[in-house]
Amino acid sequence: MTITKARTRFLLACGVALASAFLVLEFSRPPGDGLDQIDDALAFEQPIDRVRILLRSHGQGPWLISSASELTLESSIGTRFVGRDLVVATTKSGFLVDDKPAGSSLSMSTRAVFKLNSKKLQGQLFFDADIKKKRPILVIEMEQYLAQVLPSEMPLAYPDAALEAQVIASRSYAIARILGRRRRKWDMTDGESSQMFSPVTANTVKAETIVARTRGLVLSFDETIVSGYFSANCGGATRSNKEAFGEEWVSALKGVACSFCSWSKNYRWVVTLSRKQFDSIAGLAGMTLQSASIVRGTGSGYTNKISCRTASGRKLVSAKKLRTRLGNRKIRSNWLSGIDFDEQEVTIGGRGFGHGVGLCQNGACGMAQDGHNAKNILAYYFPGAKLVRTKETSNP
């Protein structure tokens, strides 16, 4: 026997009331985008116009660096390696270039686009034996970094207002992260643990246009840069940074109700597991599952757990554990809204996609389609935050 469509519809409907408990903001739609009218400036003791990216997605070597023009790798032992195709490999204590000793660090500066393995990049490239697994680091100008982040984090087919809001959130997140990591040799990774960073492609050109319209703009609250967190879909309400990450509570990240993302398939979702798979994750192997229900956590729906009752007692299973075991494409968020089961299957309903803090990307698209501009979108998802422009200076 399989779970019926009626049960599936029930699971999709679960959790609607929870969203209504969150803050709802009222706002008007200002004319135009207004981004060029922002004069407030925020200065830093040390200017921030570059990003150091740890390139985890490029593996642990060897790495082929190639270009149509000659490249030069400078080594820590004074040797220069010149060529259009250079292969960097690791040793126990450092690196080899084309099978020749290259010391404990390497650097390469070029204005040209080059390939690292098969991916096009631009900027300064570094290798340092002190970095875990000796992965390469790319140093790139902030605005170029954002142009390569945007196509990976939001579809370029979204309205411009949503894309502009995304860039400002991404810039704010990056600068806040850099300020908190001054003593480390890298600021961001190129994956989901920071922001997805894509190679140079045809999409980069459109992204550069969007980024240029927001140049230097960041979110500020109480003279501090707001970490511009974002996730794909909030499921009906964003949540606070304190609940999600254990950080100090920030008013601009306190969470708001959101109906603008309800058009997306990620707003509500259902996943079906075999009983064997679910029982293994829940630690119920060999037990008879008598009942299962969703237990509301102390915060938002993202703290919900599954309560499983057997003859031996009750076991609690967190969404975090399910996501870890099954992957975040199957269990799209920690917001669980319903569960049903029979002898063969377990069906779990949930809401949203991602951690649910800050900007709801599907919601930003919905707001933009309703005619709201980037300032309006950011004011909604980061209540009380101001848009300010960073003073442009160069790093020493």
Secondary structure, 3 states (H helix, E strand, C coil): CCCCHHHHHHHHHCCHHHHCCCCCCCCCCCCCCCHHHCCCEECCCCCCCEEEEECHHHCCCCEEEEEEEEEEEEECCCCEEEEEEEEEEECCCCEEECCEECCCEEEEEEEEEEEECCEEEEEEEEEECCCHHHCCEEEEEHHHHHHHHHHHHCCCCCCHHHHHHHHHHHHHHHHHHHHCCCCCCCCEECCCCCCCCCCCCCHHHHHHHHHHHCCCEEEEECCEECCCCEECECCCECECHHHHHCCCCCHHHCCCECCCCCCCCCCEEEEEEEHHHHHHHHCCCCCCEEEEEEECCCCCHHHCEEEEEECCEEEEEEHHHHHHHHCCCCCCCCCEEEEEECCCEEEEEEECECCCECEEHHHHHHHHHCCCCHHHHHHHHCCCCEEEEECCCCCC
